Amino acid sequence: MKLLYTLFSLFLGALFLFAGNSLFLNASNLFMEHGTISRTIIGLINTSYFFGAIMSSVAAHRIVSRVGHTRSFSFFAAVMALCILLHTLTTNLYVWALLRFILGFCYYGILMIIESWLNEKSDSSIRSRILGLYETVFYIAFSIGALVLNFGDGFNQICTFSVIFLILAILPLSLTKMPAPKVPSPKKISIPSVYGIAPLAITGSLIAGFIVNGFISMSPSYTSSLGFDVQKTSIFITCSMFGGFLVQIPMGKFSDTYGRRLSIIIASVITCVAAIASAIFIDNTMIQYISAVLFGFGAFTIYPLSLARANDILPENSPNRLEVSRSMLFGYGLGALVSPLTLGSSMQFFGSIGFEIPFIILSAFLALFAFSQRKIPKEERTEYVHVGPTSTNSLISESNSKKLYDDCQ
């Protein structure tokens, strides 16, 4: 309880941050969709956001190491608020792409700050529960952001709400007395070498990055193509978040008992079935809602399952463990980077059903690929750790996470 009290300001700041970011991204995509902008261009603008996220993993730590966690948090949040306000002053798509790049850089920089704090303040005995609470905050906040769409009267007013959330995110951390953690230095990243060590894990991370972030970023374009209004769009997005939230603990327990390989197969099949159902019943609103819940069940567990699979493969004291965890995260980011443009182009060419086609293909491929991989004996498995859809957390085992963090120092 004392730890939770200490971390309350951090969780409160994260809640406002996630809500504000969610609200703006959904609103801006709806605004572009209702204009004359092609879905390929919408996807390209969203790609800029994830390109900023990848650059953040390379450079944001330099800012944090110079001015500290608290000041960096305030700086990144303030820049995000400024970028959102600038969206209301121009409709120039080149400017919007640049602003999205900055938003992605700042948002993922803040995630690094929050998760560094969480990892240092919680020891290995409770880290899984702390990360689970952090993930819960994400799902609740993202759903709040989606639901607030219903209360805005136009794009500019919704942007104002988003800025208010971001300002509120700054306040709790500005008054905190928590000592800031040290910033780990970047380590070597080599996806090909990691693929040779844990092929299913790295493949799962790439596909999860594509599916999850593609769904989150392009859902407003998809629902608009179906004729959904703002209210139906917010319900659709909330349904997927609700599904992802509900399944985490049951899937974690299932994978600890029956293995990551089988769990990844099941999660991929559920994702594939949900996408197929959405494509077949494209005009049925209720089926779309149910499919969104099922999609959350499957898609939002693939990445944490892939992380657990990587940890199962490696010996406990392997020197490659840190490289693998960071390469997994980088692979997830690469998948996220290409997903908006791919989905936008697919929808431009195939229409609404183009949103589902890449999900069907990739989830089916992952299920078949997982089926071809070897099963890890139960005695060699580590404990499943919850990781949120936009998490930057690269600590892949509760039992070894403290050691990994210490190794980074």
Legacy VTK file of the C-alpha trace (Angstrom):
# vtk DataFile Version 3.0
C-alpha trace
ASCII
DATASET POLYDATA
POINTS 409 float
0.000 0.000 0.000
2.864 2.371 0.790
4.353 1.749 -2.648
1.020 2.380 -4.354
0.693 5.647 -2.433
4.191 6.622 -3.574
3.364 5.774 -7.196
-0.096 7.384 -7.154
1.075 10.602 -8.818
2.815 8.569 -11.506
-0.293 6.502 -12.266
-2.499 9.609 -12.212
-0.205 11.392 -14.648
-0.180 8.305 -16.882
-3.990 8.157 -16.803
-4.340 11.724 -18.077
-1.555 11.231 -20.621
-3.102 8.085 -22.123
-6.579 9.636 -22.214
-5.372 12.817 -23.925
-3.280 10.963 -26.483
-6.084 8.507 -27.249
-8.651 11.267 -27.622
-6.530 13.296 -30.024
-5.423 10.396 -32.237
-8.980 9.139 -32.676
-10.364 12.637 -33.267
-7.708 13.615 -35.810
-8.186 10.394 -37.775
-11.942 10.957 -37.849
-11.364 14.546 -38.997
-9.142 13.390 -41.868
-11.518 10.583 -42.795
-14.457 12.974 -43.053
-12.470 15.218 -45.367
-11.222 14.513 -48.875
-7.961 12.912 -47.746
-7.201 9.462 -49.149
-6.730 6.615 -46.695
-3.209 6.065 -48.019
-2.299 9.611 -46.967
-3.993 9.075 -43.587
-1.887 5.962 -43.120
1.259 7.845 -44.117
0.560 10.594 -41.566
0.025 7.966 -38.863
3.260 6.301 -39.924
5.046 9.543 -39.037
3.820 9.081 -35.469
5.440 5.647 -35.142
8.602 6.833 -36.876
8.833 9.412 -34.107
8.324 6.605 -31.591
11.268 4.648 -32.989
13.474 7.749 -32.996
12.449 8.321 -29.383
13.902 4.957 -28.408
17.209 6.125 -29.876
17.407 9.753 -28.718
14.883 10.572 -25.959
17.127 9.182 -23.226
19.650 11.951 -24.005
17.135 14.603 -22.964
16.148 12.663 -19.855
19.754 12.129 -18.793
20.476 15.866 -19.042
17.487 17.426 -17.284
16.021 14.550 -15.263
12.804 12.546 -15.350
10.400 15.098 -13.883
11.485 17.997 -16.092
11.578 15.722 -19.146
8.048 14.506 -18.428
6.803 18.099 -18.242
8.759 19.083 -21.355
7.475 16.208 -23.481
3.871 16.677 -22.314
4.025 20.426 -22.987
5.390 19.846 -26.489
2.608 17.323 -27.116
0.008 19.885 -26.029
1.600 22.488 -28.315
1.573 20.104 -31.284
-2.101 19.289 -30.728
-2.984 22.989 -30.633
-1.017 23.584 -33.842
-3.224 20.996 -35.558
-6.135 23.401 -35.104
-4.314 26.230 -36.904
-3.537 24.501 -40.178
-4.755 21.661 -42.390
-1.469 21.375 -44.265
-0.778 17.639 -44.351
3.001 18.078 -44.427
2.777 20.078 -41.209
0.467 17.444 -39.716
2.959 14.690 -40.570
5.739 16.649 -38.861
3.558 17.268 -35.813
2.677 13.568 -35.644
6.391 12.715 -35.698
6.991 15.043 -32.740
3.958 13.639 -30.906
5.238 10.077 -31.317
8.704 11.068 -30.128
7.387 12.841 -27.024
4.732 10.261 -26.147
7.143 7.338 -26.195
9.718 9.410 -24.365
7.187 9.836 -21.557
6.438 6.099 -21.594
10.143 5.430 -21.077
10.146 7.821 -18.112
7.077 6.258 -16.485
8.272 2.708 -16.925
11.780 3.497 -15.683
10.161 4.769 -12.486
7.932 1.711 -12.152
10.800 -0.705 -12.682
13.012 0.961 -10.082
10.328 1.440 -7.433
9.007 -2.139 -7.546
11.195 -5.131 -6.709
10.873 -8.520 -8.400
8.362 -9.847 -5.850
5.654 -7.339 -6.865
6.754 -6.057 -10.262
4.237 -8.192 -12.161
1.363 -6.730 -10.108
2.638 -3.173 -10.577
2.912 -3.663 -14.336
-0.550 -5.227 -14.323
-1.922 -2.116 -12.591
-0.089 0.088 -15.073
-1.670 -1.862 -17.918
-5.093 -1.475 -16.293
-4.566 2.284 -16.166
-3.781 2.236 -19.889
-6.939 0.364 -20.874
-9.158 2.541 -18.675
-7.565 5.769 -19.934
-7.690 4.756 -23.591
-11.376 3.888 -23.203
-12.013 7.252 -21.508
-10.323 9.005 -24.405
-12.493 7.129 -26.906
-15.704 7.855 -24.987
-14.921 11.569 -24.576
-15.189 11.809 -28.372
-18.953 11.892 -27.846
-18.780 15.125 -25.851
-16.802 17.232 -28.285
-18.452 19.732 -30.611
-16.057 19.689 -33.524
-12.376 18.915 -33.988
-11.044 22.085 -32.335
-13.011 21.513 -29.139
-11.831 17.907 -28.906
-8.245 19.108 -29.329
-8.863 21.466 -26.420
-10.026 18.541 -24.285
-6.866 16.639 -25.263
-4.658 19.558 -24.233
-6.494 19.798 -20.904
-5.750 16.124 -20.258
-2.059 16.645 -21.062
-1.809 19.650 -18.754
-3.473 17.606 -16.009
-0.864 14.890 -16.639
1.923 17.347 -15.808
0.510 18.490 -12.468
0.844 15.327 -10.305
4.456 14.686 -11.352
5.386 18.328 -10.848
4.605 17.967 -7.139
6.098 14.511 -6.601
9.049 13.951 -4.281
10.044 10.633 -5.826
13.755 10.430 -6.601
14.296 9.884 -10.307
15.807 6.603 -11.524
18.932 6.377 -13.600
18.533 6.201 -17.369
19.861 2.973 -18.921
22.153 3.456 -21.884
21.137 2.051 -25.275
22.332 -1.472 -26.024
23.016 -3.344 -29.227
19.977 -4.261 -31.297
20.186 -7.037 -33.895
16.914 -8.530 -35.076
18.546 -11.169 -37.383
20.637 -12.586 -34.540
17.627 -12.619 -32.219
15.586 -14.424 -34.886
18.192 -17.185 -34.837
17.779 -17.485 -31.058
13.993 -17.101 -30.739
12.278 -17.096 -34.171
8.711 -17.355 -32.850
9.293 -14.547 -30.335
10.682 -12.031 -32.823
8.086 -12.955 -35.468
5.338 -12.524 -32.882
6.664 -9.117 -31.844
6.768 -7.842 -35.442
3.253 -9.060 -36.223
1.878 -7.842 -32.882
3.322 -4.382 -33.517
1.615 -4.297 -36.898
-1.765 -5.634 -35.779
-2.159 -3.782 -32.478
-0.900 -0.364 -33.510
-2.478 -0.596 -36.942
-5.820 -1.302 -35.301
-5.437 1.518 -32.783
-4.318 4.109 -35.334
-6.616 3.237 -38.249
-9.828 2.127 -36.518
-11.461 5.571 -36.934
-10.877 5.391 -40.697
-12.369 1.900 -40.786
-15.466 2.779 -38.784
-16.012 5.936 -40.823
-15.931 3.858 -43.992
-18.751 1.775 -42.471
-20.824 4.890 -41.884
-20.346 4.912 -38.100
-20.877 8.214 -36.341
-18.624 9.403 -33.511
-20.645 7.547 -30.873
-20.462 4.190 -32.677
-16.765 4.693 -33.342
-16.049 5.327 -29.654
-18.058 2.210 -28.687
-16.146 0.121 -31.247
-12.762 1.233 -29.913
-13.860 0.799 -26.296
-15.026 -2.756 -27.054
-11.545 -3.710 -28.268
-9.934 -2.175 -25.174
-12.423 -4.025 -22.961
-11.551 -7.319 -24.634
-7.824 -6.732 -24.260
-8.233 -5.824 -20.611
-10.331 -8.887 -19.730
-8.094 -11.494 -21.320
-4.688 -10.603 -19.886
-4.814 -12.514 -16.589
-6.582 -15.636 -17.962
-4.200 -15.829 -20.923
-1.210 -15.368 -18.629
-2.306 -18.260 -16.424
-3.124 -20.408 -19.450
0.276 -19.791 -21.049
2.092 -20.521 -17.771
0.323 -23.908 -17.681
0.104 -24.976 -21.325
2.922 -23.015 -22.930
3.453 -19.894 -25.037
3.394 -21.747 -28.364
-0.163 -23.004 -27.887
-1.225 -19.648 -26.436
0.170 -17.743 -29.425
-1.654 -20.137 -31.760
-4.938 -19.567 -29.895
-4.459 -15.783 -29.744
-3.652 -15.674 -33.477
-6.657 -17.837 -34.382
-8.982 -15.647 -32.285
-7.580 -12.540 -34.005
-8.020 -14.139 -37.422
-11.599 -15.272 -36.695
-12.507 -11.795 -35.392
-11.120 -10.149 -38.539
-12.911 -12.650 -40.802
-16.204 -12.071 -38.962
-15.812 -8.309 -39.368
-15.127 -8.745 -43.080
-18.080 -11.088 -43.680
-20.597 -9.114 -41.615
-19.291 -5.749 -42.708
-22.723 -4.077 -42.465
-23.765 -5.527 -39.094
-22.964 -3.054 -36.324
-23.458 -5.524 -33.469
-21.146 -8.082 -35.108
-18.546 -5.338 -35.490
-18.719 -4.634 -31.751
-18.458 -8.338 -30.864
-15.581 -8.786 -33.308
-13.784 -5.832 -31.697
-14.016 -7.544 -28.291
-12.699 -10.813 -29.775
-9.960 -8.902 -31.569
-8.889 -7.459 -28.225
-8.910 -10.971 -26.750
-6.440 -12.195 -29.336
-4.320 -9.341 -30.645
-3.466 -7.620 -27.364
-1.872 -10.744 -25.869
0.441 -11.666 -28.765
3.274 -9.338 -27.747
3.481 -10.273 -24.045
3.243 -13.941 -25.055
6.108 -13.409 -27.506
8.183 -11.768 -24.769
7.532 -14.711 -22.484
8.474 -17.116 -25.275
11.804 -15.307 -25.747
12.515 -15.567 -22.051
11.648 -19.283 -22.042
14.133 -19.937 -24.844
17.119 -18.241 -23.192
19.097 -19.725 -20.315
18.621 -17.826 -17.033
22.051 -16.169 -17.057
22.374 -15.746 -20.810
24.387 -12.660 -21.852
22.004 -12.306 -24.812
18.957 -11.670 -22.641
19.126 -7.878 -22.703
19.849 -7.748 -26.436
16.862 -10.003 -27.085
14.483 -7.899 -24.996
15.491 -4.666 -26.733
15.404 -6.279 -30.183
11.904 -7.560 -29.445
10.803 -4.037 -28.606
12.469 -2.667 -31.734
10.735 -5.343 -33.837
7.416 -4.345 -32.304
8.153 -0.753 -33.276
8.998 -1.736 -36.857
5.677 -3.538 -37.152
3.906 -0.455 -35.822
5.803 1.766 -38.265
4.612 0.034 -41.443
1.067 -0.782 -40.307
-0.803 2.544 -40.838
0.477 3.029 -44.391
-0.181 -0.616 -45.262
-3.716 -0.534 -43.861
-4.454 2.830 -45.436
-3.311 1.610 -48.862
-5.252 -1.630 -48.446
-8.452 0.274 -47.599
-7.856 2.657 -50.484
-7.622 -0.283 -52.892
-10.117 -2.816 -51.439
-12.506 -0.522 -49.556
-13.606 -1.177 -45.968
-12.684 -4.853 -46.125
-9.085 -3.805 -46.786
-8.786 -2.996 -43.085
-9.248 -6.667 -42.197
-7.265 -8.343 -44.982
-3.748 -7.706 -43.559
-4.924 -8.809 -40.093
-6.329 -12.059 -41.496
-3.167 -12.845 -43.448
-0.698 -12.012 -40.667
-2.608 -13.700 -37.818
-3.110 -16.854 -39.922
0.590 -16.864 -40.809
1.589 -16.463 -37.156
-0.674 -19.341 -36.088
0.863 -21.634 -38.724
4.381 -20.487 -37.932
3.865 -21.050 -34.202
2.530 -24.530 -34.927
5.826 -25.372 -36.667
7.946 -24.364 -33.646
9.013 -26.585 -30.798
7.220 -26.689 -27.455
9.056 -25.514 -24.313
8.791 -27.875 -21.303
6.846 -26.465 -18.362
9.820 -26.574 -16.002
11.750 -24.222 -18.323
9.020 -21.567 -18.544
9.214 -18.243 -16.751
6.273 -16.254 -15.435
4.024 -14.309 -17.806
4.330 -10.535 -17.348
1.615 -8.103 -18.476
2.689 -5.616 -21.143
0.326 -2.974 -22.487
-0.317 -2.364 -26.205
1.861 0.760 -26.321
4.279 -0.173 -23.593
8.005 0.426 -24.029
8.779 -2.024 -21.244
11.486 -4.440 -22.318
11.858 -6.356 -19.053
10.625 -9.781 -20.049
10.674 -11.771 -16.841
9.491 -11.034 -13.332
12.171 -13.267 -11.839
14.990 -11.659 -13.836
13.697 -8.126 -14.384
15.602 -6.578 -11.474
18.833 -8.134 -12.662
18.204 -6.869 -16.196
17.581 -3.361 -14.940
20.739 -3.435 -12.823
22.694 -4.634 -15.845
21.559 -1.537 -17.732
23.114 0.843 -15.234
LINES 1 410
409 0 1 2 3 4 5 6 7 8 9 10 11 12 13 14 15 16 17 18 19 20 21 22 23 24 25 26 27 28 29 30 31 32 33 34 35 36 37 38 39 40 41 42 43 44 45 46 47 48 49 50 51 52 53 54 55 56 57 58 59 60 61 62 63 64 65 66 67 68 69 70 71 72 73 74 75 76 77 78 79 80 81 82 83 84 85 86 87 88 89 90 91 92 93 94 95 96 97 98 99 100 101 102 103 104 105 106 107 108 109 110 111 112 113 114 115 116 117 118 119 120 121 122 123 124 125 126 127 128 129 130 131 132 133 134 135 136 137 138 139 140 141 142 143 144 145 146 147 148 149 150 151 152 153 154 155 156 157 158 159 160 161 162 163 164 165 166 167 168 169 170 171 172 173 174 175 176 177 178 179 180 181 182 183 184 185 186 187 188 189 190 191 192 193 194 195 196 197 198 199 200 201 202 203 204 205 206 207 208 209 210 211 212 213 214 215 216 217 218 219 220 221 222 223 224 225 226 227 228 229 230 231 232 233 234 235 236 237 238 239 240 241 242 243 244 245 246 247 248 249 250 251 252 253 254 255 256 257 258 259 260 261 262 263 264 265 266 267 268 269 270 271 272 273 274 275 276 277 278 279 280 281 282 283 284 285 286 287 288 289 290 291 292 293 294 295 296 297 298 299 300 301 302 303 304 305 306 307 308 309 310 311 312 313 314 315 316 317 318 319 320 321 322 323 324 325 326 327 328 329 330 331 332 333 334 335 336 337 338 339 340 341 342 343 344 345 346 347 348 349 350 351 352 353 354 355 356 357 358 359 360 361 362 363 364 365 366 367 368 369 370 371 372 373 374 375 376 377 378 379 380 381 382 383 384 385 386 387 388 389 390 391 392 393 394 395 396 397 398 399 400 401 402 403 404 405 406 407 408
